[in-house]
Amino acid sequence: LIVALAVPLFLCAQHKIEGFWGIPFMKGQTETLHLVESTKGVRPFDKTINQAIYTYVPFADQQAEAIVLNFSNGKFYSGIAFLPYSNLEQVLRGWYRWKYILTEKYGEPSSEKIEKRSFIMETDVDFMTEGLNNGEIKYSAAWILPDKTRNKPILLMLRINNAETVELSMSDVEVFKRVNPSGKTKEDF
């Protein structure tokens, strides 16, 4: 739903997305794999016709547990970085830090959700950990921004995946909607 409502707003964005992990959107799969190997010095841990998975690789200024690159019709359209943290306090700090970095670069998110019961405080480690792990508590933010070279909408999402992982993803909206016809993300963001 957010994708459909926010796409027209992407034209107003001041900053454009240049790509994900240094990879321009819609680059060919073979070219993408070669680019990653030549610039990052890594090969995929696992690879299929539609996906390449890299494990324990650098992402920005930290180590990613995994980076998943998705392809449609042989073209790169989506990337996801899974950023690990050792505990709840660190994952919350990580989410707020990434949100700050992305807001500084791209402006305020198009949408932001923090869903939790009002009586649960972020300092309630047991409740927060359990709630994040079972999906009852959600932290997410999304930006719709234009791709620098094609001026097509890119969906940038940041969310807490569980009590130890922040997920940062970027997807070409048009391809994402074609590959995922419901037009919804995992959390119906």
VEXRO-441136 format. One record per residue: x, y, z of N, C-alpha, C in turn; chain; residue in three letters. Coordinates in nm, 4 decimals. Layout:
REM residues N
[[X,Y,Z],[X,Y,Z],[X,Y,Z],"A","ala"]
...
//
This chain:
REM residues 189
[[0.0818,-0.1190,0.0000],[0.0000,0.0000,0.0000],[0.0869,0.1263,0.0000],"A","leu"]
[[0.1897,0.1270,0.0836],[0.2756,0.2467,0.0870],[0.3417,0.2708,-0.0475],"A","ile"]
[[0.3762,0.1623,-0.1164],[0.4413,0.1772,-0.2467],[0.3495,0.2524,-0.3416],"A","val"]
[[0.2232,0.2151,-0.3468],[0.1288,0.2796,-0.4379],[0.1042,0.4257,-0.4016],"A","ala"]
[[0.0980,0.4555,-0.2727],[0.0701,0.5917,-0.2303],[0.1908,0.6831,-0.2399],"A","leu"]
[[0.3090,0.6282,-0.2185],[0.4270,0.7131,-0.2078],[0.5036,0.7307,-0.3385],"A","ala"]
[[0.4772,0.6490,-0.4404],[0.5532,0.6589,-0.5650],[0.5497,0.7988,-0.6243],"A","val"]
[[0.4353,0.8680,-0.6309],[0.4379,1.0026,-0.6878],[0.5247,1.0992,-0.6067],"A","pro"]
[[0.5424,1.0730,-0.4791],[0.6204,1.1622,-0.3947],[0.7702,1.1531,-0.4223],"A","leu"]
[[0.8146,1.0450,-0.4866],[0.9585,1.0281,-0.5062],[1.0168,1.1372,-0.5946],"A","phe"]
[[0.9379,1.1973,-0.6780],[0.9890,1.3029,-0.7649],[1.0342,1.4252,-0.6862],"A","leu"]
[[0.9823,1.4407,-0.5651],[1.0185,1.5546,-0.4816],[1.1489,1.5328,-0.4060],"A","cys"]
[[1.2007,1.4130,-0.4049],[1.3210,1.3829,-0.3265],[1.4401,1.4630,-0.3764],"A","ala"]
[[1.5207,1.5110,-0.2819],[1.6372,1.5891,-0.3179],[1.7541,1.5001,-0.3567],"A","gln"]
[[1.7695,1.3884,-0.2918],[1.8829,1.3006,-0.3160],[1.8368,1.1763,-0.3901],"A","his"]
[[1.9192,1.1313,-0.4807],[1.8832,1.0141,-0.5585],[1.9697,0.8955,-0.5171],"A","lys"]
[[1.9134,0.7787,-0.5292],[1.9832,0.6544,-0.4976],[2.0792,0.6227,-0.6121],"A","ile"]
[[2.2016,0.5926,-0.5791],[2.3000,0.5572,-0.6811],[2.3088,0.4064,-0.7014],"A","glu"]
[[2.2586,0.3320,-0.6079],[2.2632,0.1867,-0.6157],[2.2699,0.1291,-0.4763],"A","gly"]
[[2.2851,0.0002,-0.4691],[2.2947,-0.0702,-0.3422],[2.4292,-0.1406,-0.3377],"A","phe"]
[[2.5070,-0.1158,-0.2352],[2.6374,-0.1795,-0.2148],[2.7302,-0.1509,-0.3329],"A","trp"]
[[2.7102,-0.0337,-0.3934],[2.7923,0.0070,-0.5071],[2.7465,-0.0505,-0.6404],"A","gly"]
[[2.6299,-0.1116,-0.6417],[2.5781,-0.1753,-0.7630],[2.4606,-0.0940,-0.8170],"A","ile"]
[[2.4705,-0.0421,-0.9387],[2.3563,0.0293,-0.9972],[2.2395,-0.0665,-1.0230],"A","pro"]
[[2.1196,-0.0156,-0.9997],[2.0019,-0.0974,-1.0283],[1.9920,-0.1280,-1.1774],"A","phe"]
[[1.9423,-0.2463,-1.2089],[1.9199,-0.2979,-1.3436],[2.0506,-0.3344,-1.4159],"A","met"]
[[2.1574,-0.3494,-1.3422],[2.2829,-0.3991,-1.3989],[2.2658,-0.5492,-1.4212],"A","lys"]
[[2.3250,-0.6013,-1.5261],[2.3147,-0.7440,-1.5562],[2.3733,-0.8305,-1.4450],"A","gly"]
[[2.3202,-0.9511,-1.4307],[2.3633,-1.0387,-1.3215],[2.5122,-1.0728,-1.3307],"A","gln"]
[[2.5605,-1.1109,-1.4475],[2.7019,-1.1454,-1.4626],[2.7890,-1.0247,-1.4318],"A","thr"]
[[2.7512,-0.9093,-1.4838],[2.8266,-0.7856,-1.4557],[2.8248,-0.7536,-1.3062],"A","glu"]
[[2.7109,-0.7743,-1.2420],[2.6977,-0.7467,-1.0991],[2.7919,-0.8356,-1.0182],"A","thr"]
[[2.7915,-0.9657,-1.0487],[2.8770,-1.0585,-0.9750],[3.0245,-1.0242,-0.9940],"A","leu"]
[[3.0622,-0.9867,-1.1166],[3.2004,-0.9457,-1.1432],[3.2339,-0.8155,-1.0695],"A","his"]
[[3.1404,-0.7217,-1.0678],[3.1617,-0.5950,-0.9985],[3.1850,-0.6184,-0.8493],"A","leu"]
[[3.1035,-0.7013,-0.7893],[3.1189,-0.7304,-0.6460],[3.2535,-0.7973,-0.6201],"A","val"]
[[3.2887,-0.8943,-0.7040],[3.4166,-0.9626,-0.6841],[3.5340,-0.8659,-0.7001],"A","glu"]
[[3.5279,-0.7776,-0.7984],[3.6410,-0.6872,-0.8223],[3.6485,-0.5727,-0.7207],"A","ser"]
[[3.5349,-0.5244,-0.6713],[3.5383,-0.4118,-0.5779],[3.5365,-0.4543,-0.4313],"A","thr"]
[[3.4731,-0.5658,-0.4011],[3.4623,-0.6108,-0.2618],[3.5547,-0.7289,-0.2320],"A","lys"]
[[3.6029,-0.7955,-0.3377],[3.6921,-0.9095,-0.3189],[3.6245,-1.0334,-0.2655],"A","gly"]
[[3.4941,-1.0485,-0.2908],[3.4205,-1.1643,-0.2396],[3.3390,-1.2299,-0.3515],"A","val"]
[[3.3147,-1.3569,-0.3312],[3.2271,-1.4336,-0.4203],[3.1044,-1.4775,-0.3422],"A","arg"]
[[2.9950,-1.5055,-0.4124],[2.8736,-1.5451,-0.3398],[2.8931,-1.6757,-0.2634],"A","pro"]
[[2.8338,-1.6803,-0.1445],[2.8277,-1.8034,-0.0660],[2.7338,-1.9009,-0.1362],"A","phe"]
[[2.6257,-1.8456,-0.1914],[2.5266,-1.9262,-0.2625],[2.4719,-1.8408,-0.3766],"A","asp"]
[[2.4357,-1.9071,-0.4863],[2.3885,-1.8325,-0.6034],[2.2875,-1.9174,-0.6795],"A","lys"]
[[2.1788,-1.8513,-0.7221],[2.0794,-1.9143,-0.8095],[2.0578,-1.8207,-0.9275],"A","thr"]
[[1.9658,-1.8554,-1.0135],[1.9368,-1.7711,-1.1293],[1.8793,-1.6356,-1.0866],"A","ile"]
[[1.8125,-1.6307,-0.9694],[1.7475,-1.5075,-0.9255],[1.8102,-1.4419,-0.8028],"A","asn"]
[[1.9180,-1.5008,-0.7484],[1.9689,-1.4489,-0.6228],[2.1158,-1.4844,-0.6018],"A","gln"]
[[2.1878,-1.3937,-0.5365],[2.3251,-1.4203,-0.4926],[2.3327,-1.3806,-0.3455],"A","ala"]
[[2.3891,-1.4687,-0.2635],[2.3985,-1.4450,-0.1202],[2.5453,-1.4403,-0.0801],"A","ile"]
[[2.5804,-1.3326,-0.0128],[2.7156,-1.3142,0.0388],[2.7068,-1.3160,0.1911],"A","tyr"]
[[2.7990,-1.3830,0.2566],[2.7958,-1.3900,0.4021],[2.9212,-1.3288,0.4627],"A","thr"]
[[2.9009,-1.2652,0.5775],[3.0088,-1.2047,0.6557],[3.0986,-1.1166,0.5700],"A","tyr"]
[[3.0367,-1.0130,0.5143],[3.1061,-0.9192,0.4261],[3.0872,-0.7763,0.4771],"A","val"]
[[3.1797,-0.6857,0.4420],[3.1649,-0.5460,0.4835],[3.0452,-0.4796,0.4156],"A","pro"]
[[2.9748,-0.3975,0.4925],[2.8658,-0.3158,0.4404],[2.8756,-0.1816,0.5113],"A","phe"]
[[2.8983,-0.0760,0.4358],[2.9226,0.0580,0.4922],[3.0361,0.0448,0.5929],"A","ala"]
[[3.0102,0.0783,0.7179],[3.1180,0.0752,0.8170],[3.1060,-0.0420,0.9147],"A","asp"]
[[3.0330,-0.1461,0.8760],[3.0214,-0.2609,0.9642],[3.0158,-0.3908,0.8854],"A","gln"]
[[3.0217,-0.5004,0.9559],[3.0190,-0.6321,0.8950],[2.8731,-0.6780,0.8838],"A","gln"]
[[2.8315,-0.7183,0.7650],[2.6968,-0.7725,0.7463],[2.7012,-0.9229,0.7674],"A","ala"]
[[2.5987,-0.9749,0.8310],[2.5875,-1.1197,0.8451],[2.5613,-1.1815,0.7077],"A","glu"]
[[2.4804,-1.1113,0.6292],[2.4522,-1.1563,0.4924],[2.4071,-1.0376,0.4089],"A","ala"]
[[2.4383,-1.0456,0.2815],[2.3844,-0.9522,0.1819],[2.3234,-1.0380,0.0723],"A","ile"]
[[2.1989,-1.0074,0.0402],[2.1260,-1.0818,-0.0622],[2.0999,-0.9878,-0.1793],"A","val"]
[[2.1426,-1.0287,-0.2970],[2.1158,-0.9536,-0.4197],[2.0115,-1.0312,-0.4990],"A","leu"]
[[1.9049,-0.9632,-0.5400],[1.7961,-1.0273,-0.6143],[1.7955,-0.9799,-0.7589],"A","asn"]
[[1.7649,-1.0741,-0.8482],[1.7646,-1.0472,-0.9918],[1.6306,-1.0898,-1.0516],"A","phe"]
[[1.5871,-1.0155,-1.1526],[1.4693,-1.0520,-1.2301],[1.5059,-1.0334,-1.3767],"A","ser"]
[[1.4798,-1.1340,-1.4556],[1.5167,-1.1314,-1.5975],[1.6643,-1.0971,-1.6161],"A","asn"]
[[1.7472,-1.1482,-1.5259],[1.8913,-1.1278,-1.5361],[1.9406,-0.9897,-1.4970],"A","gly"]
[[1.8551,-0.9089,-1.4337],[1.8917,-0.7721,-1.3952],[1.8788,-0.7546,-1.2429],"A","lys"]
[[1.9743,-0.6823,-1.1844],[1.9730,-0.6550,-1.0406],[1.8622,-0.5556,-1.0087],"A","phe"]
[[1.7723,-0.5925,-0.9151],[1.6639,-0.5011,-0.8796],[1.6485,-0.4796,-0.7293],"A","tyr"]
[[1.7140,-0.5613,-0.6462],[1.6919,-0.5486,-0.5028],[1.8113,-0.6024,-0.4251],"A","ser"]
[[1.8456,-0.5321,-0.3183],[1.9517,-0.5774,-0.2294],[1.9084,-0.5635,-0.0849],"A","gly"]
[[1.9513,-0.6598,-0.0031],[1.9168,-0.6593,0.1387],[2.0437,-0.6865,0.2186],"A","ile"]
[[2.0685,-0.6043,0.3186],[2.1801,-0.6265,0.4098],[2.1233,-0.6622,0.5468],"A","ala"]
[[2.1714,-0.7715,0.6037],[2.1330,-0.8136,0.7376],[2.2496,-0.7773,0.8301],"A","phe"]
[[2.2242,-0.6815,0.9185],[2.3293,-0.6255,1.0025],[2.3127,-0.6767,1.1456],"A","leu"]
[[2.4083,-0.7580,1.1924],[2.3935,-0.8221,1.3232],[2.4381,-0.7338,1.4395],"A","pro"]
[[2.3727,-0.7540,1.5514],[2.4085,-0.6887,1.6770],[2.4011,-0.7947,1.7859],"A","tyr"]
[[2.4751,-0.7746,1.8938],[2.4862,-0.8811,1.9940],[2.3739,-0.8831,2.0961],"A","ser"]
[[2.2967,-0.7741,2.1057],[2.1881,-0.7744,2.2030],[2.0851,-0.6682,2.1666],"A","asn"]
[[1.9779,-0.6641,2.2448],[1.8667,-0.5728,2.2186],[1.9114,-0.4263,2.2205],"A","leu"]
[[1.9881,-0.3880,2.3200],[2.0331,-0.2488,2.3292],[2.1095,-0.2080,2.2036],"A","glu"]
[[2.1971,-0.2949,2.1567],[2.2747,-0.2637,2.0373],[2.1885,-0.2611,1.9117],"A","gln"]
[[2.0908,-0.3512,1.9012],[2.0052,-0.3513,1.7818],[1.9208,-0.2240,1.7769],"A","val"]
[[1.8721,-0.1776,1.8917],[1.7952,-0.0526,1.8947],[1.8852,0.0657,1.8583],"A","leu"]
[[2.0045,0.0693,1.9164],[2.0992,0.1758,1.8809],[2.1328,0.1703,1.7322],"A","arg"]
[[2.1516,0.0487,1.6801],[2.1827,0.0321,1.5377],[2.0709,0.0840,1.4490],"A","gly"]
[[1.9462,0.0515,1.4839],[1.8318,0.0973,1.4042],[1.8227,0.2499,1.4052],"A","trp"]
[[1.8320,0.3087,1.5243],[1.8252,0.4547,1.5326],[1.9439,0.5193,1.4617],"A","tyr"]
[[2.0611,0.4606,1.4698],[2.1790,0.5141,1.4018],[2.1600,0.5106,1.2500],"A","arg"]
[[2.1165,0.3959,1.1971],[2.0939,0.3847,1.0529],[1.9827,0.4792,1.0079],"A","trp"]
[[1.8775,0.4912,1.0890],[1.7691,0.5839,1.0533],[1.8232,0.7265,1.0467],"A","lys"]
[[1.9065,0.7653,1.1412],[1.9667,0.8975,1.1404],[2.0532,0.9178,1.0153],"A","tyr"]
[[2.1386,0.8207,0.9853],[2.2266,0.8296,0.8674],[2.1440,0.8443,0.7397],"A","ile"]
[[2.0416,0.7611,0.7253],[1.9590,0.7642,0.6040],[1.8769,0.8929,0.5959],"A","leu"]
[[1.8288,0.9419,0.7092],[1.7532,1.0673,0.7117],[1.8429,1.1847,0.6755],"A","thr"]
[[1.9653,1.1838,0.7258],[2.0602,1.2899,0.6908],[2.0874,1.2910,0.5402],"A","glu"]
[[2.0967,1.1732,0.4808],[2.1290,1.1632,0.3387],[2.0079,1.1841,0.2483],"A","lys"]
[[1.8919,1.1265,0.2865],[1.7761,1.1240,0.1965],[1.6561,1.2042,0.2455],"A","tyr"]
[[1.6634,1.2625,0.3625],[1.5498,1.3353,0.4168],[1.4636,1.2449,0.5039],"A","gly"]
[[1.3569,1.3017,0.5554],[1.2674,1.2259,0.6439],[1.2069,1.1066,0.5701],"A","glu"]
[[1.1855,0.9955,0.6406],[1.1229,0.8799,0.5765],[0.9822,0.9130,0.5254],"A","pro"]
[[0.9431,0.8462,0.4192],[0.8064,0.8604,0.3674],[0.7073,0.8027,0.4674],"A","ser"]
[[0.7534,0.7024,0.5419],[0.6685,0.6370,0.6408],[0.7582,0.5791,0.7500],"A","ser"]
[[0.7078,0.5809,0.8717],[0.7813,0.5230,0.9839],[0.6821,0.4594,1.0792],"A","glu"]
[[0.7159,0.3407,1.1302],[0.6295,0.2714,1.2249],[0.7131,0.2195,1.3400],"A","lys"]
[[0.6659,0.2460,1.4581],[0.7156,0.1769,1.5764],[0.5903,0.1234,1.6435],"A","ile"]
[[0.5727,-0.0071,1.6331],[0.4528,-0.0705,1.6870],[0.4900,-0.1528,1.8094],"A","glu"]
[[0.4386,-0.1102,1.9243],[0.4550,-0.1869,2.0471],[0.3486,-0.1406,2.1446],"A","lys"]
[[0.3181,-0.2238,2.2391],[0.2209,-0.1845,2.3404],[0.2774,-0.0680,2.4205],"A","arg"]
[[0.1926,0.0269,2.4535],[0.2388,0.1500,2.5175],[0.3078,0.1261,2.6518],"A","ser"]
[[0.2714,0.0194,2.7210],[0.3324,-0.0046,2.8517],[0.4717,-0.0677,2.8412],"A","phe"]
[[0.5110,-0.1114,2.7227],[0.6428,-0.1717,2.7064],[0.7441,-0.0622,2.6764],"A","ile"]
[[0.8435,-0.0526,2.7594],[0.9499,0.0457,2.7422],[1.0678,-0.0221,2.6728],"A","met"]
[[1.1451,0.0562,2.5967],[1.2616,-0.0002,2.5285],[1.3624,-0.0576,2.6267],"A","glu"]
[[1.3537,-0.0188,2.7527],[1.4441,-0.0728,2.8546],[1.3961,-0.2060,2.9109],"A","thr"]
[[1.2740,-0.2478,2.8773],[1.2215,-0.3782,2.9211],[1.2776,-0.4869,2.8295],"A","asp"]
[[1.3973,-0.5305,2.8589],[1.4720,-0.6192,2.7705],[1.3953,-0.7469,2.7373],"A","val"]
[[1.3387,-0.8132,2.8368],[1.2706,-0.9404,2.8109],[1.1492,-0.9227,2.7199],"A","asp"]
[[1.0631,-0.8246,2.7499],[0.9449,-0.8000,2.6673],[0.9847,-0.7587,2.5253],"A","phe"]
[[1.0817,-0.6680,2.5167],[1.1247,-0.6200,2.3849],[1.1857,-0.7329,2.3021],"A","met"]
[[1.2732,-0.8106,2.3613],[1.3387,-0.9209,2.2897],[1.2350,-1.0194,2.2389],"A","thr"]
[[1.1459,-1.0617,2.3264],[1.0420,-1.1568,2.2866],[0.9515,-1.0973,2.1787],"A","glu"]
[[0.9102,-0.9729,2.1961],[0.8215,-0.9078,2.0998],[0.8851,-0.8906,1.9624],"A","gly"]
[[1.0136,-0.8537,1.9595],[1.0834,-0.8391,1.8306],[1.1012,-0.9752,1.7636],"A","leu"]
[[1.1343,-1.0749,1.8431],[1.1573,-1.2086,1.7859],[1.0297,-1.2733,1.7341],"A","asn"]
[[0.9143,-1.2452,1.7951],[0.7908,-1.3086,1.7471],[0.7054,-1.2162,1.6609],"A","asn"]
[[0.7565,-1.0964,1.6294],[0.6870,-1.0069,1.5369],[0.5802,-0.9193,1.5987],"A","gly"]
[[0.5634,-0.9238,1.7310],[0.4627,-0.8390,1.7956],[0.5087,-0.6940,1.8060],"A","glu"]
[[0.6395,-0.6723,1.8035],[0.6955,-0.5375,1.8083],[0.7681,-0.5137,1.6772],"A","ile"]
[[0.7419,-0.3986,1.6152],[0.8017,-0.3691,1.4845],[0.8587,-0.2281,1.4830],"A","lys"]
[[0.9775,-0.2170,1.4301],[1.0405,-0.0876,1.4031],[1.0697,-0.0865,1.2540],"A","tyr"]
[[1.0178,0.0124,1.1826],[1.0456,0.0191,1.0395],[1.0343,0.1635,0.9905],"A","ser"]
[[1.1093,0.1903,0.8869],[1.1045,0.3209,0.8211],[1.1248,0.2960,0.6722],"A","ala"]
[[1.0616,0.3785,0.5890],[1.0728,0.3602,0.4435],[1.0855,0.4953,0.3748],"A","ala"]
[[1.1634,0.4955,0.2701],[1.1817,0.6123,0.1850],[1.1524,0.5694,0.0423],"A","trp"]
[[1.0883,0.6542,-0.0359],[1.0727,0.6328,-0.1798],[1.1571,0.7412,-0.2456],"A","ile"]
[[1.2584,0.6994,-0.3205],[1.3538,0.7931,-0.3792],[1.3791,0.7571,-0.5246],"A","leu"]
[[1.4180,0.8536,-0.6062],[1.4471,0.8224,-0.7467],[1.5864,0.7611,-0.7630],"A","pro"]
[[1.5955,0.6684,-0.8552],[1.7234,0.6120,-0.8960],[1.7988,0.7206,-0.9722],"A","asp"]
[[1.9262,0.7370,-0.9450],[2.0051,0.8466,-1.0031],[2.0110,0.8410,-1.1558],"A","lys"]
[[2.0278,0.7231,-1.2122],[2.0471,0.7148,-1.3567],[1.9170,0.7019,-1.4351],"A","thr"]
[[1.8159,0.6386,-1.3783],[1.6933,0.6136,-1.4542],[1.5746,0.6960,-1.4071],"A","arg"]
[[1.5888,0.7641,-1.2928],[1.4813,0.8417,-1.2325],[1.3555,0.7579,-1.2086],"A","asn"]
[[1.3769,0.6328,-1.1737],[1.2673,0.5418,-1.1385],[1.2620,0.5295,-0.9867],"A","lys"]
[[1.1448,0.4996,-0.9302],[1.1337,0.4927,-0.7843],[1.2072,0.3723,-0.7244],"A","pro"]
[[1.2803,0.4018,-0.6148],[1.3487,0.2988,-0.5376],[1.2902,0.3022,-0.3968],"A","ile"]
[[1.2546,0.1873,-0.3451],[1.2047,0.1751,-0.2090],[1.3224,0.1383,-0.1196],"A","leu"]
[[1.3525,0.2238,-0.0244],[1.4567,0.2011,0.0751],[1.3860,0.1714,0.2060],"A","leu"]
[[1.4132,0.0535,0.2633],[1.3474,0.0146,0.3881],[1.4504,-0.0194,0.4945],"A","met"]
[[1.4184,0.0199,0.6156],[1.4999,-0.0105,0.7316],[1.4065,-0.0695,0.8351],"A","leu"]
[[1.4429,-0.1850,0.8888],[1.3573,-0.2442,0.9913],[1.4393,-0.3310,1.0844],"A","arg"]
[[1.3845,-0.3506,1.2031],[1.4450,-0.4462,1.2945],[1.3837,-0.5810,1.2603],"A","ile"]
[[1.4690,-0.6744,1.2247],[1.4260,-0.8072,1.1819],[1.3966,-0.8975,1.3009],"A","asn"]
[[1.4787,-0.8872,1.4040],[1.4608,-0.9597,1.5296],[1.5457,-0.8883,1.6341],"A","asn"]
[[1.5591,-0.9432,1.7523],[1.6285,-0.8746,1.8613],[1.7788,-0.8649,1.8395],"A","ala"]
[[1.8290,-0.9167,1.7271],[1.9730,-0.9094,1.7010],[2.0077,-0.8690,1.5577],"A","glu"]
[[1.9079,-0.8280,1.4776],[1.9369,-0.7968,1.3373],[1.8576,-0.6757,1.2883],"A","thr"]
[[1.9294,-0.5826,1.2260],[1.8664,-0.4725,1.1537],[1.8767,-0.5071,1.0051],"A","val"]
[[1.7677,-0.4882,0.9333],[1.7634,-0.5175,0.7898],[1.7500,-0.3866,0.7124],"A","glu"]
[[1.8387,-0.3682,0.6157],[1.8331,-0.2512,0.5288],[1.8190,-0.3033,0.3862],"A","leu"]
[[1.7158,-0.2576,0.3159],[1.6950,-0.3069,0.1794],[1.6630,-0.1920,0.0853],"A","ser"]
[[1.6968,-0.2126,-0.0409],[1.6608,-0.1206,-0.1481],[1.6076,-0.2041,-0.2636],"A","met"]
[[1.4967,-0.1588,-0.3209],[1.4355,-0.2321,-0.4308],[1.3829,-0.1363,-0.5363],"A","ser"]
[[1.3994,-0.1727,-0.6621],[1.3361,-0.1012,-0.7719],[1.1864,-0.1288,-0.7597],"A","asp"]
[[1.1070,-0.0255,-0.7379],[0.9647,-0.0422,-0.7089],[0.8912,-0.1116,-0.8234],"A","val"]
[[0.9180,-0.0726,-0.9465],[0.8463,-0.1307,-1.0604],[0.8721,-0.2807,-1.0725],"A","glu"]
[[0.9982,-0.3208,-1.0569],[1.0307,-0.4637,-1.0660],[0.9768,-0.5364,-0.9436],"A","val"]
[[0.9898,-0.4750,-0.8262],[0.9392,-0.5361,-0.7031],[0.7908,-0.5669,-0.7167],"A","phe"]
[[0.7133,-0.4735,-0.7697],[0.5690,-0.4948,-0.7863],[0.5403,-0.6061,-0.8873],"A","lys"]
[[0.6248,-0.6185,-0.9894],[0.6057,-0.7240,-1.0878],[0.6415,-0.8610,-1.0287],"A","arg"]
[[0.7496,-0.8669,-0.9527],[0.7935,-0.9931,-0.8920],[0.7035,-1.0314,-0.7756],"A","val"]
[[0.6525,-0.9312,-0.7033],[0.5660,-0.9512,-0.5884],[0.4329,-0.8823,-0.6186],"A","asn"]
[[0.3437,-0.9466,-0.6947],[0.2222,-0.8801,-0.7441],[0.1319,-0.8199,-0.6371],"A","pro"]
[[0.1419,-0.8654,-0.5136],[0.0577,-0.8058,-0.4097],[0.1003,-0.6630,-0.3812],"A","ser"]
[[0.2274,-0.6292,-0.4168],[0.2779,-0.4945,-0.3943],[0.3080,-0.4664,-0.2486],"A","gly"]
[[0.3051,-0.5702,-0.1661],[0.3286,-0.5516,-0.0237],[0.4629,-0.6107,0.0157],"A","lys"]
[[0.5197,-0.5555,0.1192],[0.6425,-0.6099,0.1727],[0.6062,-0.7173,0.2749],"A","thr"]
[[0.7064,-0.7763,0.3354],[0.6841,-0.8802,0.4345],[0.5909,-0.8348,0.5454],"A","lys"]
[[0.6008,-0.7093,0.5812],[0.5215,-0.6609,0.6928],[0.4059,-0.5714,0.6483],"A","glu"]
[[0.3685,-0.5788,0.5201],[0.2622,-0.4944,0.4661],[0.2858,-0.3491,0.5001],"A","asp"]
[[0.4114,-0.3070,0.4847],[0.4504,-0.1720,0.5227],[0.3844,-0.0692,0.4354],"A","phe"]
//
